Amino acid sequence: MDATLYRSYRETHRVYADTRAIAHFSTCFRFEKTFPRMMLSNITPAAMDAYRQQWQTDLRHDASRHWDWEQIVADRNADPKQFQLALWNQRVGQPVATKDLHGLVIGRTSSAGYAVRIEYIEGYPAVGNPFQGHVFPIAEMALTYYGFLINAACMKIVNPLPGAVRYYRSRDFVPVDDRSDTSDLVKMLGEDHDEFGAENTATAYISPSRVR
């Protein structure tokens, strides 16, 4: 790869990584009263270590226990605009580095930046998971911030698990194709995102024009 192109590629990765970090921070801020020990990060090597060590296959949901997150992440590493999130909870009375992994989310952004997508989302339903029933709302808020920052128009859930479609529909996602029971689901992002306070948090850190 040409040196100039490589520097541009690295810079693009850095800018989008920073943008995801802002979305993660903003989401933690919004949930801090409900989940004061919640932490969000990219799906880092530390997250993959926790996935291997903490997630027992027989405790995962039947519909997603066959997912190989290491391969899922590897398949998307070359895409700088991908959305990813690892959901952690810090253990009580332990150092900040001592935390448990409770959820993973990943998806590509459409080539034109029109849609931010969730392709895989999984919460680990072990006893003591404080985020039971909240993994998707947390991911949705983070995706909303991220979409706001890159000027996306909508969120999309790709190939939703059949058992989750009714829940997603209850959160105002609608089928892309009403004629199909397996259609992707989409939800438009509001123009000003007042519901999420994005204009008061994310824009203080980065201009959307930087990541267009």
Buried (B, 14 or more C-beta within 10 A) or exposed (E): EEEEEEEEBEEEBEBBBBBBBBBBBBBBEBBEEEBEBBBBBBBEEBBBEBBEEBBEEEEBBEEBEEBEBEEBBEBBEEBBBBBBBBBBBBEEEEEEEEBBBBBBBBBBBBEEBBBBBBBBBBBBEBEEBEBEEBBBBBBBBBBBBBBBBBEBBBBBBBEBBEEBBEEBEEEEBEBEEEEEEEBBBBBEBEEEBEEBBBEEBBBEEBEBEEBE
